[in-house]
C-alpha cells in the first residue's frame, strides 16, 4: 500500500478568464473508500507566489483544517495526510487563494455543479490516497478533457483499483504552447504548454503512474501546423520520456473530423498518413479512428456531437468499452 494519484485535473494558464483571487469550494463524488488522502497543489503557470489559506477537507462529520502555505511558481506542494471517513459519498474541499494564474475550469465528471465565486479552480491539482492501486493518465486535448470516454472508463477501472485521471486541455497542441491571446507569458498559456513539456510536468507531479494514454495532435493538424515528420519527432520524445520514468504508454490514432471548421481534404490525407505510421510501428496502440469513423474522413453521424470533431456520449461509451476490455485482458 502506498500513495497513488486517484484524481487530478490538468492545470492551464488562465489568462484573462479568472478573477485574481477568491474562495474555491469543491464537492466531489467519493473517488475511493480510503482512510487517508492528501491534496496536491501546484502553481504550474503562475509567475507570482500563491498563498493558500483556510484550507479544509470534510467528509460527513469528519473535518480537518490544514495550515496556510505558499506555492512558488512551478512548485508542487503536498499536504500532510488527512484522515477521512471512508464511508462518505461526498468530499468537500474549501480554501482561499491569493492569486490565480494557474488552474482549471470546474467542469469535471467527479465535481458536483454549484455556484462559484471564481471561474477557475486555482492551486489544487490532484488528490492522492494511501491505497493499493495504480494511476493511469489520459493525456490529450478537448477530446480527452470533454470526458465522453474518460468518465465511463474511470467508473469501470476504479472497480479494479485503477485510477484513470483526466489530463486533457481543450485547444492543447502537441507542437507548441498556446493561448487564445497573443502572448509569450506562461500565465497566459490558456491551452497549456506543448505536449512534451506538459507530459514531463505531469509525470513529475503524479504518484504511482503505471501508464500514459497519449491522444493528442488533432489541433496541430486542424491549424495546419503539423507534418508527418514533426508528429513523429514529438511522439518519439514523449515515448522516451515515458521510458525514462519507467511508465508504460498507449498511443492513439487521430480521429476523423472532416466538416469541422478549417479541416480539409489535404489535412485528412495527412491524418491517414499519421495513423498508418502509428499502426505500422507501434503495438501499444488504440485505434480510436476505426471505432468512430463513418463516411471516409468523418465521424459516424450517431457519434457526432454536432461540430464534426468532438464525440458525443454514445461515441465515448464505444471507446470506453473497447479500452476497458483491453485493460481486463491485460493488453
N, C-alpha and C positions, 0 to 999 in steps of 0.2 A: 504494500500500500504506500502511495506517495502522492505528491501534488500533481494534479492534472488540470489543464485548462478545460473547463466544461462549457463555458460561454464566452463569446467575445464579439465585438463589432469593430470593423476597420475604422480607424480614425482618418480624417482628411483635414486639409486646411479649410477653414470655414469662411475665409474671405470676408465679404460684406454681408453674410447671411445670418449673423447672430448678434444678439446683444453682447456687450463687453463683459458683463458679469451677471450673476444671478444664482438662484437656487435650483438645483436639479432634484427632481423627485421621480423615482422609478419604481414600478411594481412589476415584478417578473413572475412568470409561472415557475414553480419548483423545477429546477433543472435535474437534480439528483438528490435522493434522500440521504444526504451526507450530514455528519455531525459537526464537521469543521470546514470552513471556507476561508478564503482570503481574497481581497479585492486588489486588482492590478490597475494602477493609474499610470498614464503616460502623457507627456507634453510633446507629442511627436512632431508637430509642425510649428509649434509656438516659438516665439523669439523673446518672450518675457517669462520671468518666474511666475508660476501659477500657485496660488495658495488655496488649499482645500481646508474648509472649516466646517465644524458642526456635523461631521460625518457620522451617520447612524445606519445600522443594519437591523431590521426587525423581522422575526418570524413568529407568528402567533403572539404569545405573551413574552417571548424572549427578545430582548433588545440590547444591543451593545453600542456604546459610543466610542469612536476612535479619535485619538488626539489629533489636533491640527498638524498639517505638514505642508511643505512646499515642494514643487516639482520644477527642476531646472529644464530649459529647453532640451529636448531629446532624452530626458531622463525617464527611467522606469522606477516606480515606487510600489512596493507590495506591502499591504498592511500586515500586522501580526494576525495570527489565526483567530477567527471569530467563531464562537460556539453558537450553533443554530439548532432549531427544532427540526429534526429530520422528517416529521410528520406534516410540517407546514406546506400548504398548497401554494402559498404566495411568499415571495421575498420582497421586502420593501427597503429601498435604499434612498437616503436623503443626504444632501450636502450642499454647501455654498461654495461657489468657485469665484475667484477674484478676477481672473482674466480668461477670455475664451478665444483662442486662436487655433485650437485643435480639438476635433470632436466628431460626432456623428449624429445624423438625424434619428429621431425616436422610432422610426419605422423598423420594427424588428418582430419576428414571429413569436418571440418569448415575452415581449413587453406589452402590457395592457395599455390601451389608449386612455388618455386623460388630458385635462387642462395643463398647459405648460407655461412656465414663466419665460423659458428660453426656447429658441427654435432648435438648438442642438444640445446634445449631452456632451459636455466638455470635461476632459480629465479621465473619467472612467474608461477603461479599455477592455478589461476581461475579469472573469471570475474563475478562481481555481478552487478545487475541492480536494480534500485528502481522501482518496478513494483508490480502488483497484480499477483501472481502466486506461484508456488512451485517447489522445486528441487527434482528430483528422481536420485539416484546414482546407476549406473550399475557397480557393484564391481566384478572383476574377473581377469582372466589371458589373454592369447593371443586370446582366443575365444571371449573375450569381446573387447580387445584393437583393434583387427582387424576391428571392426566397421561394419561387414557384417550385423548384426542385429540391432546394436545401431543407425547407421546412418539413415536408413529409419524410425526407431521408433522415433528418435529425430524430424525429419521433421513432422511426424504425430502429436506428442504430443505438439509441440510448438504452434500449432494452437489452442490448448486448454489451453494455458498458463501453461503447464507442461514442465519443462526443464530437460531433461534427460542428465546427464553428465557421460562421459566415464572414469571410474576409473579402467580400465584393464591394466595389465602389463604382457607382454609376459614372459613366464617362471616362473611366480609368483607361490608360493606354499602356501598351507593352513597351513602346519605344521611348516615351518621354513623360516627364512630369507635366501636369496640365491643369488648366483652370478655365472658368467661363469669363475671365477678365485677363487683360494683358498684364503679365507680372513675371518677375523672377524671384519673388519672395516666398519662402516656404509656407508662411501662414496663409497665403492666398492660393495655394495649390488645391483648389476645390475638388479636383478629380484625382488628387493624390500624386505620390511620387511615381516614377517609372517602374515598370514591373520588377526588375531585379532588385532595386532599392527597397521597394515595398516588401518583397518576399524576404529579404535579409532582415529587415526590421521585424517582420512577423515571426521569423524563426528565433530571433533574439528575445522576443517578449512573451512567447507562448511556451507552455510547460508540457513535457511528455508528448511531443508531437510524433506520431507514428507515420503519417502520410500527408502529402500535399496534393490536392486535386488542382491542376493548373488549367484554367479555362479562360484565356484572355487573348486579345488581338483583334477582335471584331471592330473596335473603334478606330484603330490604326488603319484597318482595311477600308472602312467607310470613308475616313478622312482623306484617303488617297496617299497616305504616307508609308504604307507597308510594301515591302518587296519580299519575295521568297527568301532571298539571302538574309535580309535584316531579321525576318521572323526566325530563321534557323539559328542565327547568331545569338539572339536573345534567349530563345528556348534552351539552347545548349548551356548558356550561362546559368539559367535557372536550375537546370539539371545538375550542373556541377555544384551549385550552392546546396541543393538537397543532399548530394553525396557527401559534401564537406560536413554537413550537420548530421549525417547518418540517418537521414529521413527518406522513406520511400516516396515516390512520386507517381502520379497518374496524369497523363496528358489527355486532352480532349480536342476533338476536331472542331473547327469553326462551323457554326450553324448557318443555314441559308437565310438571306434577308433581302432578296430582290423585291422591289416595291417600296422599300424604305427610302426616305429622302437621301439623296446623293449616292445611293448604291446603283451600280450599273453592270452591264454585261462584262466589261473588261475586268472589273473588280471581282465578279463572280468567277471568271476564269482563274484568277489568282487564288481565290478561296479554294477552288478544286485542286490546284497545284499544291497548296499548303497541306490540304488534307491527304492528298496522295503521298506526299513526303512523310507525313506523320504515320500513316498506316503502314507504309513500307519499312519504316525504320524503327518503330517502337512497339514492343509487345505490351508495355504498360500504358494502354490507350483505351479510352472510351469514345466510341464513335457516336457522339451526340447528333451529328448531322443526319446519319441514316435513320435515327429514331424519329426526328421531327420533320424531315423533308418530304414535301408532297410533289407538286409540279416542279420540274427541274429548277433549282435555284431559289425556290420559295418554301416558306413554312406551309405545312398542311393547314388547310382552312380551319379545321377543328382545333388546331394548336395555336392559332394566331391571336395575340391579344388585341389586334386591331391596327397596329402600326407596321406589321410585316417583319418586325425584328424580335420583339420580346415575346416570351412564351406566356400562354395563359395557364390556369391551374391544371387543366387536363394534360397539357404538354409536360408540365412539371411533374405530375404523377407518373407519366410514362417514363420519363428519365429516371425518376427516383426508384421506380420498381426495378428497372434494369440494373442500376448501380447497387441497390440493396441486395439483389440476388448474387451479384459478384462478390460482395462482402461476405455473404453467407457461405459461398463456395470457397472463400479464401483466395480469390483471384486478385 
